[in-house]
Amino acid sequence: MMPGPLTDPPFYHPAFEEAFRFIIEDYPVPPRKVAIFIPCALRKPYSSSPSHRLFRKIIKSVFSDDEYQIIVFGTCGVVPAELEQMYPFAHYQYMLGKCPDERIKKDFLEIETERLSLFLRKTRHCYQARIAYCIGIFREALERASIRSGVHPDLLLPTRPTIERLYDIDCPFPEGSLSMQEYLDEFRRGLETLRGYSEGETPSLLRKR
């Protein structure tokens, strides 16, 4: 019998660490042209959430299914999207954005930074290019993990100027939502940039565009 929904911060839970160790130590991550890192969602499985449906629709309009891999990350840890139904990834309800405890947020940032850095190291040679679409503390964790691992996304979106332009200090989530049209437009353009990525061009050249 499957345990009931987990409602405490999942990044502390042993089941999430055990599942993450399986991904790092045993799961054969399939090589793809592009890895697409997107944050986890409140609705499970992630692919059923309105935001992920929107992201996937854009991705599928640019890439064929065998060219990309979606990597979901955040309070869940780091999850190749094809494992989204695996326990405990489809069995928790938690929203870090509503947590008022700064200690918990600080713990999350360190735990997620380490998990992302380990995954980036494991998949260093799995992808020709990487794109990350994230804001807030999830973005901070990914940026820190990139430095720690030495494996950087070729495109990190939305761009900082766009985030700053749309920033609303009076909003509960000042950076807004990844489902905002301006962010989505940048995401699509970023994917199209990677779509045109030629075999002879190095990822570092993409970062300079």
SULKAPE-V262089 format. One line per field, one symbol per residue. ss: DSSP state (@ for helix, = for strand, . for the rest). psi: psi as a letter, one per 40 degrees, with the letter a starting at -180 (. if undefined). Layout:
ss=???
psi=???
This chain:
ss=.....=...@@@.@@@@@@@@@@@@......========......@@@.@@@@@@@@@@@@@..@@@=======..====@@@........=...@@@...@@@@@@@@@@@@@@@@@@@@@....=======..@@@@@@@@@@@@@@.....===..@@@@@@@..............@@@@@@@@@@@@@@@.......@@@@@..
psi=hhiihheihdedhdddddddddddddhghhiidhhhhiiiidiiideeidddddddddddediideeihhhhibeebhhhdeedehhedefihhhddehehdddddddddddddddddddddededidihhhhiiadddddddddddddehiidhhiiiddddddehhdeidgdeaieeidddddddddddddddehidehiddddde.
